[in-house]
Amino acid sequence: MTPGHIASAAVDCVAVTAKTTWRFVRLRTTTGLEGTGEFTFQPAPTDAAEQMRAAANLLVGAAANRAALAPLSAMAEEGFARATVFSALEQALADIEAQAAGLPLCRYLGARSARRVPLYANINRRTVMRTPEGFAQSARLAAGVGFTAMKLAPFDGLSPKLCGTEEGRERTAEGLARIKAVADAVPEAAVMVDCHWRFSEDAAHAVLPALEDARVSWFECPLAETVDNVPALTRLRHAANGRGMRLAGLETMAGWASFEPFVVGGAYDVVMPDIKHCGGHAALIDIAERSAEHGVAVSAHNPSGPVAHVHSLHVTACLPGDEPLELQFDETEKFWELTTPPPPECNGRSALPTGSGVGVALDLDGVAGAGPG
């Protein structure tokens, strides 16, 4: 089947919790195909939907394939918001191309088999009660449905400027108590910690013994990700490795040029391109292959809605290695309600969606909180 041309574009936003709004773009073709992408990001500019609508409308009339993005390619280098808009359009067009070819997206992208994808549970957003016991309850729930690795972001309110102050020490201690509670609650599970760039170098080194005691195996985004910080990250990586931890990061970067200084400089054991921000499928696969040449693993960042999740499943099936894909665990039941069919069951591993393309279609009829943005 030929994909035809892009006939129209639609932008949909769904407020799913007080903190989270999922944002989607749909491209419809003259031959009746519809491709869907997700451009959820936090924090989002107030004109996020307008930026997407303007970019998508530029594609109307163009051939419905990713070559149509060539005039917009500079967007991927124009900052986080613009790269996110570009990435969602790439997702939607890849979906259309695979549907037109009659192939599941993973096979269209080059995967040799539709393998089950390993997952880890990000328990952070479902944990509204931010006490150690609140995190422990979330971890036990994830373990109860089959997850053997859990990630939390425990250092609420900490910042590099606060590190070294009394308030910073208090917030660090609170975060370490949350981590220990998770480690004690799920003693057989891998414990993963996301810092959201909240530490200074000295403070990050100082918490390593406590993280080791809590069996932490993954230490994510501890320091600001600037090229000037590559030596500091490399020093921290070596120290963390000596205590049984891998250093991970780069969830907001787009394109290999942004990843290269960190990968070549030895800053991370694992890099985390996000299908919503990195430039889409082609960029993510390119980043993974180039990183593998330097001995650096790739685990796709994916604290997202259902559309980005299924796109991430497909692209993960194409990557070297067997690193797990992130899942935003149990943030909202709407994760299972917005697509037909819903995403595959997630319980530590996930099958890939069946059918051609990404395998799901957005279905917002009757969904509370849904609108054009």
Stockholm file with secondary structure:
# STOCKHOLM 1.0

chainA/1-373         MTPGHIASAAVDCVAVTAKTTWRFVRLRTTTGLEGTGEFTFQPAPTDAAEQMRAAANLLVGAAANRAALAPLSAMAEEGFARATVFSALEQALADIEAQAAGLPLCRYLGARSARRVPLYANINRRTVMRTPEGFAQSARLAAGVGFTAMKLAPFDGLSPKLCGTEEGRERTAEGLARIKAVADAVPEAAVMVDCHWRFSEDAAHAVLPALEDARVSWFECPLAETVDNVPALTRLRHAANGRGMRLAGLETMAGWASFEPFVVGGAYDVVMPDIKHCGGHAALIDIAERSAEHGVAVSAHNPSGPVAHVHSLHVTACLPGDEPLELQFDETEKFWELTTPPPPECNGRSALPTGSGVGVALDLDGVAGAGPG
#=GR chainA/1-373 SS CCCCBEEEEEEEEEECSSSCEEEEEEEEETTSCEEEEECCCSSCCTTHHHHHHHHHHHHTTSBSSGGGGGGGGGGGGSCHHHHHHHHHHHHHHHHHHHHHHTSBHHHHHTCSSCCCEEEEEECTTTCCSCSHHHHHHHHHHHHHTTCCEEEECCCTTCCTTTTTSHHHHHHHHHHHHHHHHHHHHCTTSEEEEECTTCCCHHHHHHHHHHHHHTTEEEEECCSCCCGGGHHHHHHHHHHHHTTTCEEEECSSCCSHHHHHHHHHTTCCSEECCBTTTSSSHHHHHHHHHHHHHTTCEECCBCCCCHHHHHHHHHHHTTSSSCCCEEEETTSCGGGGTSEESCCCCCSSEECCCCSSBTSCEECCTTCTTEECC
#=GC SS_cons         CCCCBEEEEEEEEEECSSSCEEEEEEEEETTSCEEEEECCCSSCCTTHHHHHHHHHHHHTTSBSSGGGGGGGGGGGGSCHHHHHHHHHHHHHHHHHHHHHHTSBHHHHHTCSSCCCEEEEEECTTTCCSCSHHHHHHHHHHHHHTTCCEEEECCCTTCCTTTTTSHHHHHHHHHHHHHHHHHHHHCTTSEEEEECTTCCCHHHHHHHHHHHHHTTEEEEECCSCCCGGGHHHHHHHHHHHHTTTCEEEECSSCCSHHHHHHHHHTTCCSEECCBTTTSSSHHHHHHHHHHHHHTTCEECCBCCCCHHHHHHHHHHHTTSSSCCCEEEETTSCGGGGTSEESCCCCCSSEECCCCSSBTSCEECCTTCTTEECC
//
